[in-house]
Amino acid sequence: MKFPHVGKPGEAAPPPENAPAEQQRLCPQCNAKISSRAKTCLYCGVDLVALAKVEAAKAKAVEREQRAEAAQRPTRVFVILFTALAVFVFVAIIIQTSHSTSIAALTPTITRTATRPVLPTATPRATATQTPTPTPVPPLEYMVKNGDTPGRVALLYDVSLQELMSFNGKAEDDLIVVGEVLKIPPPTPQPSDTATPEPGTATPGTSSEITYIVQPGDTLSDIAAKYKTSLDTIQRRNSIADISKLMPGQQLIIPTDATLTPEPSAAAVVANGSVASPTPIVQYAPVKLLTPLDREIFVGNASPILLQWLSSGLLAENELYLVEVERASDIKPISFRTRATSYHLLTDQFPPPDEIDRTFKWRVMIIRQAGTGSDSAPTYRVVSPVSESSFEWLDTAPTPTPTATPRPGSRPAVLPTATPSARP
């Protein structure tokens, strides 16, 4: 029987000799050596149990994340492989399509044409000549200026007031304001009358005549020059009243053995821009003058006067408009050549205040270069009738003449009329 060791009170019993050494660990807070069974660090006082629970929770969270990552890895691999396969298929389809298109473009297409049996030729019958459809002309635009009225604009462009207002969606008594843009109705083309042969009747014509179909931009003078004939011969042969109203698609009979019009003499040449002969070679219709209106009155020299005319069609490279402006006191008229359809008469041409006759005459014609003179200056000849108009440029507005108004009930005075005497 063993009895406990009796020693001094307060002294710890010494460990048995054969007892294993106690395991130690480091405090995670202060790194001091502590017993592996300690629950509180003797040095820093940290709660080792709570700290161990926190570490265990973190380890479990990391483990869960790793398991989730491992579970998603096959899905991600599948998505990547499927995307790569789809891209590969799409690229292969594009390459195949391009290759097929290239082969189709290089491969000639063989079209089998059925051979028709030769049938006896029937005697052709005369067919009615189809009336060519005129090319629509776009409407002109006019901006209303101060003092304009619907009637004045209609008169300016040679249309009726009803046509002008209805074309712009207005009534005849509607007002127009300054700055408003009015559309001018284009003229209705009048096709020339072409006789249609009856069925069974031979088409008139000889071996010295050919049929020409008018193309866009053609003029009668250009057609005459192309077939080396005269303009008057073509005009008489086709009964053309107005040479400016040719329409694309219209058929013309061109006499090829007609006598050519002789070239103009030297007296018909315009040297250095001045007209030398009053008899022009007419190949264009007269130029239509727009503004100013004939005998229109302008007051003051605050702004220049705009001379404007309608285009006569597409001029050739060697053709120009010749504009001449003159008044009674001028020794030589103002002469100007241009391809435009307007000319500004500047304020330095305003007549002096003491001049009585303040009337200006202006004319426009089409000229064509005929060659060069001895001084190497170009010479021209007139190829259209001369269009002329006039206007007055006054210093002050004219005073209207008062007209006596008859009283109610009174009879107007009747001037005696001289009785014509019989001649012996």
C-alpha positions as CSV (number, residue, x, y, z in Angstrom):
1,M,0.0,0.0,0.0
2,K,1.4,3.4,-1.1
3,F,0.8,6.5,0.8
4,P,0.8,10.0,-0.8
5,H,3.9,12.0,-0.6
6,V,3.8,14.2,2.3
7,G,5.6,17.5,1.7
8,K,5.4,21.1,2.3
9,P,2.0,22.7,1.7
10,G,1.8,24.7,-1.6
11,E,4.4,22.8,-3.4
12,A,3.3,20.9,-6.5
13,A,3.9,17.3,-6.7
14,P,6.8,16.5,-9.0
15,P,5.9,14.7,-12.2
16,P,6.5,11.0,-12.3
17,E,9.8,10.1,-13.7
18,N,8.4,8.1,-16.6
19,A,5.6,10.6,-17.5
20,P,5.8,11.9,-21.1
21,A,6.7,15.6,-21.7
22,E,3.7,17.9,-22.1
23,Q,3.2,19.2,-25.7
24,Q,3.4,22.9,-26.2
25,R,2.2,25.2,-28.9
26,L,2.6,28.9,-29.8
27,C,-0.1,31.5,-29.0
28,P,-1.5,32.7,-32.3
29,Q,-1.7,36.2,-30.8
30,C,1.6,36.8,-29.2
31,N,3.6,33.7,-30.3
32,A,4.5,32.7,-26.7
33,K,4.9,29.1,-25.8
34,I,1.8,27.8,-24.1
35,S,0.4,24.4,-23.2
36,S,-1.5,22.6,-25.9
37,R,-4.3,22.2,-23.4
38,A,-4.4,25.9,-22.4
39,K,-7.6,27.8,-23.0
40,T,-6.3,31.2,-22.3
41,C,-2.8,32.6,-23.0
42,L,-1.0,33.5,-19.7
43,Y,1.0,36.2,-21.5
44,C,-1.6,38.2,-23.6
45,G,-4.8,36.8,-22.1
46,V,-6.4,36.0,-25.5
47,D,-9.3,33.4,-25.5
48,L,-7.7,30.5,-27.3
49,V,-11.0,28.6,-27.6
50,A,-12.8,31.4,-29.4
51,L,-9.9,32.0,-31.6
52,A,-9.8,28.3,-32.5
53,K,-13.5,28.5,-33.4
54,V,-12.9,31.5,-35.7
55,E,-10.0,29.7,-37.5
56,A,-12.1,26.6,-37.9
57,A,-15.0,28.6,-39.4
58,K,-12.6,30.2,-41.9
59,A,-11.2,26.9,-42.9
60,K,-14.7,25.5,-43.5
61,A,-15.6,28.6,-45.7
62,V,-12.5,28.1,-47.8
63,E,-13.3,24.4,-48.1
64,R,-16.8,25.2,-49.3
65,E,-15.5,27.7,-51.9
66,Q,-13.1,25.1,-53.2
67,R,-15.9,22.5,-53.5
68,A,-18.2,25.0,-55.3
69,E,-15.3,25.9,-57.7
70,A,-14.7,22.2,-58.4
71,A,-18.4,21.7,-59.0
72,Q,-18.5,24.6,-61.6
73,R,-15.4,23.6,-63.4
74,P,-17.1,21.1,-65.8
75,T,-19.8,23.5,-66.7
76,R,-17.3,26.2,-67.6
77,V,-15.3,23.8,-69.7
78,F,-18.5,22.8,-71.5
79,V,-19.5,26.4,-72.3
80,I,-16.0,27.2,-73.6
81,L,-16.0,24.2,-75.9
82,F,-19.5,24.9,-77.2
83,T,-18.7,28.5,-77.9
84,A,-15.5,27.5,-79.8
85,L,-17.5,25.0,-81.8
86,A,-20.1,27.5,-82.7
87,V,-17.5,30.0,-83.9
88,F,-15.8,27.3,-85.9
89,V,-19.0,26.3,-87.6
90,F,-19.9,30.0,-88.4
91,V,-16.5,30.7,-90.0
92,A,-16.8,27.5,-92.0
93,I,-20.2,28.5,-93.4
94,I,-18.8,31.9,-94.4
95,I,-15.8,30.3,-96.2
96,Q,-18.1,27.8,-97.9
97,T,-20.5,30.5,-99.1
98,S,-17.7,32.7,-100.5
99,H,-16.2,29.7,-102.2
100,S,-19.5,28.8,-103.8
101,T,-20.1,32.4,-105.0
102,S,-16.7,32.6,-106.6
103,I,-17.2,29.3,-108.4
104,A,-20.7,30.4,-109.6
105,A,-19.2,33.7,-110.9
106,L,-16.4,31.9,-112.8
107,T,-18.7,29.2,-114.2
108,P,-20.4,30.2,-117.5
109,T,-24.1,29.8,-117.6
110,I,-25.3,27.7,-120.5
111,T,-28.8,28.8,-121.7
112,R,-30.5,26.5,-124.0
113,T,-32.4,28.4,-126.7
114,A,-35.2,26.6,-128.4
115,T,-34.9,26.7,-132.2
116,R,-38.1,28.2,-133.7
117,P,-39.3,27.0,-137.0
118,V,-39.1,29.4,-139.9
119,L,-42.6,30.8,-140.6
120,P,-43.6,32.7,-143.7
121,T,-43.3,36.5,-143.3
122,A,-46.6,38.2,-143.2
123,T,-47.2,41.5,-145.0
124,P,-46.7,44.3,-142.5
125,R,-49.6,46.6,-141.8
126,A,-49.3,50.2,-141.2
127,T,-49.5,50.9,-137.5
128,A,-50.7,54.1,-135.8
129,T,-47.9,56.4,-134.9
130,Q,-47.7,56.7,-131.1
131,T,-47.7,60.2,-129.7
132,P,-44.5,60.7,-127.8
133,T,-44.9,61.4,-124.1
134,P,-43.5,64.8,-123.3
135,T,-40.8,65.0,-120.6
136,P,-42.3,66.8,-117.5
137,V,-40.8,70.3,-117.0
138,P,-40.1,71.2,-113.3
139,P,-41.9,74.3,-112.2
140,L,-40.0,77.6,-111.7
141,E,-39.9,79.3,-108.3
142,Y,-40.4,83.0,-107.8
143,M,-39.8,84.8,-104.5
144,V,-42.4,87.6,-103.9
145,K,-40.8,91.1,-103.6
146,N,-42.2,94.3,-102.3
147,G,-44.9,95.7,-104.5
148,D,-45.7,92.3,-106.2
149,T,-49.3,91.3,-106.8
150,P,-50.6,87.9,-108.0
151,G,-51.7,89.5,-111.3
152,R,-48.2,91.0,-111.9
153,V,-46.5,87.7,-111.2
154,A,-48.9,85.9,-113.6
155,L,-48.3,88.5,-116.3
156,L,-44.6,88.2,-115.7
157,Y,-44.6,84.5,-116.6
158,D,-47.4,84.6,-119.2
159,V,-49.9,82.5,-117.2
160,S,-53.4,83.2,-116.0
161,L,-54.1,84.3,-112.5
162,Q,-56.3,81.3,-111.9
163,E,-53.6,78.9,-113.1
164,L,-51.0,80.6,-110.8
165,M,-53.1,80.6,-107.7
166,S,-54.5,77.1,-108.1
167,F,-51.1,75.7,-108.8
168,N,-50.0,77.1,-105.4
169,G,-53.2,75.9,-103.6
170,K,-54.6,79.4,-103.2
171,A,-57.9,81.1,-104.2
172,E,-57.8,84.0,-106.7
173,D,-58.5,86.6,-104.0
174,D,-55.9,85.3,-101.6
175,L,-53.0,87.6,-100.6
176,I,-49.3,87.0,-101.1
177,V,-46.6,88.2,-98.7
178,V,-43.0,89.4,-99.3
179,G,-40.6,86.5,-99.1
180,E,-43.2,83.9,-100.1
181,V,-42.0,81.5,-102.8
182,L,-44.6,80.9,-105.6
183,K,-44.3,78.0,-108.0
184,I,-44.9,78.9,-111.6
185,P,-46.8,76.3,-113.5
186,P,-44.8,75.0,-116.5
187,P,-46.2,75.5,-120.0
188,T,-48.1,72.6,-121.4
189,P,-46.1,71.1,-124.3
190,Q,-47.9,71.2,-127.6
191,P,-46.9,68.2,-129.7
192,S,-46.7,68.8,-133.4
193,D,-49.3,67.1,-135.5
194,T,-48.0,64.1,-137.3
195,A,-50.2,62.5,-140.0
196,T,-50.8,58.8,-139.3
197,P,-51.1,56.7,-142.4
198,E,-54.2,54.6,-142.9
199,P,-53.7,50.8,-142.8
200,G,-52.6,49.5,-146.1
201,T,-51.3,52.9,-147.3
202,A,-47.6,53.3,-148.0
203,T,-45.6,55.7,-145.8
204,P,-44.7,58.8,-147.8
205,G,-41.0,59.4,-148.3
206,T,-38.2,58.9,-150.8
207,S,-34.8,57.3,-150.7
208,S,-33.3,60.8,-150.0
209,E,-35.1,61.2,-146.7
210,I,-34.4,59.6,-143.3
211,T,-36.4,59.5,-140.1
212,Y,-34.7,60.9,-136.9
213,I,-35.9,60.6,-133.4
214,V,-35.3,63.7,-131.2
215,Q,-33.1,63.1,-128.2
216,P,-33.0,65.1,-125.0
217,G,-31.1,68.3,-125.5
218,D,-31.4,68.3,-129.3
219,T,-32.2,71.6,-131.1
220,L,-33.3,71.9,-134.7
221,S,-30.1,73.8,-135.6
222,D,-28.0,70.9,-134.2
223,I,-30.0,68.3,-136.2
224,A,-29.7,70.4,-139.4
225,A,-25.9,70.7,-138.9
226,K,-25.5,67.0,-138.2
227,Y,-27.2,66.0,-141.4
228,K,-25.8,68.9,-143.5
229,T,-29.1,70.4,-144.3
230,S,-30.8,73.7,-143.5
231,L,-33.0,74.5,-140.6
232,D,-35.8,75.9,-142.8
233,T,-36.0,72.7,-144.9
234,I,-36.5,70.5,-141.8
235,Q,-39.0,73.0,-140.4
236,R,-41.1,73.1,-143.6
237,R,-40.9,69.3,-144.2
238,N,-42.2,68.6,-140.7
239,S,-44.7,71.5,-140.5
240,I,-43.0,72.8,-137.3
241,A,-44.6,76.1,-136.2
242,D,-42.2,76.7,-133.2
243,I,-38.7,75.4,-133.4
244,S,-38.2,75.7,-129.6
245,K,-40.9,73.1,-128.9
246,L,-39.1,69.9,-129.9
247,M,-39.8,67.0,-127.6
248,P,-37.7,63.9,-126.9
249,G,-39.1,61.0,-128.9
250,Q,-40.6,63.1,-131.6
251,Q,-39.9,61.8,-135.1
252,L,-38.6,64.2,-137.8
253,I,-38.2,63.5,-141.5
254,I,-34.8,64.8,-142.6
255,P,-34.4,65.5,-146.4
256,T,-30.8,64.6,-147.1
257,D,-30.6,66.1,-150.6
258,A,-31.9,69.5,-149.7
259,T,-30.0,72.6,-150.8
260,L,-27.8,73.9,-148.0
261,T,-28.4,77.4,-146.7
262,P,-25.5,79.6,-147.8
263,E,-23.0,80.8,-145.2
264,P,-23.6,84.4,-144.0
265,S,-21.5,87.0,-145.6
266,A,-19.0,89.2,-143.8
267,A,-21.7,91.8,-143.2
268,A,-23.6,89.4,-141.0
269,V,-20.7,88.9,-138.6
270,V,-20.6,90.6,-135.2
271,A,-17.1,91.9,-134.7
272,N,-15.9,92.5,-131.1
273,G,-19.4,92.1,-129.8
274,S,-21.2,94.7,-131.9
275,V,-23.9,93.8,-134.4
276,A,-22.9,94.5,-138.0
277,S,-26.0,93.4,-139.8
278,P,-29.7,93.9,-138.9
279,T,-30.6,90.5,-140.6
280,P,-29.8,87.7,-138.2
281,I,-29.6,84.0,-139.0
282,V,-32.6,82.7,-137.1
283,Q,-31.9,79.3,-135.5
284,Y,-33.3,79.9,-131.9
285,A,-36.7,81.1,-130.8
286,P,-36.8,84.7,-129.5
287,V,-35.6,85.1,-125.9
288,K,-38.5,85.7,-123.5
289,L,-37.8,88.8,-121.3
290,L,-39.0,88.6,-117.7
291,T,-38.0,91.7,-115.7
292,P,-38.4,94.6,-115.9
293,L,-41.8,94.6,-117.5
294,D,-42.2,96.6,-120.6
295,R,-42.5,100.4,-119.7
296,E,-42.1,99.6,-116.0
297,I,-41.1,102.6,-113.9
298,F,-38.3,102.6,-111.3
299,V,-37.7,105.5,-108.8
300,G,-34.4,106.4,-107.2
301,N,-30.9,104.8,-107.4
302,A,-30.9,103.0,-104.1
303,S,-30.3,99.6,-105.7
304,P,-29.3,98.3,-109.2
305,I,-31.9,97.1,-111.7
306,L,-32.0,93.4,-112.4
307,L,-32.5,92.5,-116.1
308,Q,-33.7,88.9,-116.3
309,W,-34.9,86.5,-119.1
310,L,-35.8,82.9,-119.5
311,S,-33.3,80.4,-120.7
312,S,-33.6,79.3,-124.3
313,G,-32.3,75.8,-123.6
314,L,-28.8,74.4,-123.3
315,L,-26.5,76.7,-125.3
316,A,-23.4,75.2,-127.1
317,E,-19.9,76.0,-125.9
318,N,-19.5,78.7,-128.6
319,E,-22.9,80.4,-127.9
320,L,-23.7,83.3,-125.6
321,Y,-26.4,85.8,-124.7
322,L,-25.7,89.3,-125.9
323,V,-27.3,92.0,-123.7
324,E,-27.5,95.6,-124.9
325,V,-28.7,98.6,-122.8
326,E,-29.1,102.1,-124.3
327,R,-30.8,105.4,-123.8
328,A,-31.3,108.4,-126.0
329,S,-28.3,110.3,-124.7
330,D,-25.8,107.4,-125.0
331,I,-23.4,107.5,-127.9
332,K,-22.7,103.8,-127.6
333,P,-24.9,101.3,-125.9
334,I,-23.7,99.0,-123.0
335,S,-22.9,95.6,-124.5
336,F,-22.3,92.5,-122.4
337,R,-21.9,88.8,-123.3
338,T,-22.8,86.2,-120.7
339,R,-24.0,82.6,-120.3
340,A,-26.3,83.5,-117.4
341,T,-29.9,84.6,-117.7
342,S,-29.6,87.9,-115.8
343,Y,-27.7,91.1,-115.7
344,H,-27.5,93.9,-113.1
345,L,-27.6,97.5,-114.3
346,L,-25.5,99.3,-111.7
347,T,-26.5,102.6,-110.1
348,D,-23.6,104.4,-111.9
349,Q,-25.9,104.3,-115.0
350,F,-28.6,106.3,-113.2
351,P,-29.4,109.4,-115.4
352,P,-28.5,112.9,-114.2
353,P,-31.4,114.8,-112.5
354,D,-31.6,117.3,-115.3
355,E,-32.1,114.7,-118.0
356,I,-35.6,114.7,-119.4
357,D,-35.7,111.5,-121.4
358,R,-35.0,108.8,-118.8
359,T,-36.1,105.8,-120.9
360,F,-33.9,102.8,-121.2
361,K,-34.1,100.2,-124.0
362,W,-32.6,96.8,-123.5
363,R,-32.5,93.8,-125.8
364,V,-31.2,90.2,-125.6
365,M,-30.2,87.9,-128.4
366,I,-28.2,84.7,-128.8
367,I,-24.9,84.9,-130.6
368,R,-22.6,82.2,-131.9
369,Q,-18.8,82.5,-132.4
370,A,-18.1,82.4,-136.1
371,G,-14.3,82.7,-135.9
372,T,-11.6,85.2,-135.1
373,G,-10.8,88.6,-136.6
374,S,-7.5,90.0,-137.7
375,D,-6.8,91.2,-134.2
376,S,-7.4,87.6,-132.8
377,A,-10.6,88.8,-131.2
378,P,-13.6,86.4,-131.5
379,T,-16.3,87.3,-134.0
380,Y,-19.9,86.3,-133.5
381,R,-23.1,86.1,-135.5
382,V,-26.7,86.4,-134.3
383,V,-28.6,83.1,-134.3
384,S,-31.9,84.3,-132.7
385,P,-34.4,87.1,-133.2
386,V,-33.8,90.2,-131.0
387,S,-36.0,90.6,-128.0
388,E,-36.4,94.2,-126.9
389,S,-38.2,96.0,-124.0
390,S,-38.0,99.3,-122.2
391,F,-38.3,100.9,-118.8
392,E,-38.0,104.3,-117.1
393,W,-35.6,105.2,-114.3
394,L,-36.9,108.3,-112.7
395,D,-35.5,110.6,-110.0
396,T,-38.8,111.2,-108.3
397,A,-42.1,109.4,-108.4
398,P,-44.5,110.9,-111.1
399,T,-47.4,112.9,-109.8
400,P,-50.8,111.3,-110.7
401,T,-53.0,113.5,-112.9
402,P,-56.3,114.3,-111.0
403,T,-59.5,113.3,-112.7
404,A,-62.6,115.3,-112.1
405,T,-65.4,113.3,-110.5
406,P,-68.9,114.2,-111.8
407,R,-71.5,115.3,-109.3
408,P,-74.5,113.0,-108.7
409,G,-77.2,113.7,-111.3
410,S,-74.9,115.7,-113.6
411,R,-74.3,114.6,-117.1
412,P,-70.7,114.4,-118.4
413,A,-69.6,117.0,-120.9
414,V,-69.5,115.8,-124.4
415,L,-66.9,117.3,-126.7
416,P,-68.2,118.2,-130.2
417,T,-66.9,116.0,-132.9
418,A,-66.0,117.5,-136.2
419,T,-68.0,116.2,-139.1
420,P,-65.7,114.9,-141.8
421,S,-66.2,116.6,-145.0
422,A,-66.5,114.7,-148.2
423,R,-63.4,114.8,-150.4
424,P,-63.9,116.1,-153.9
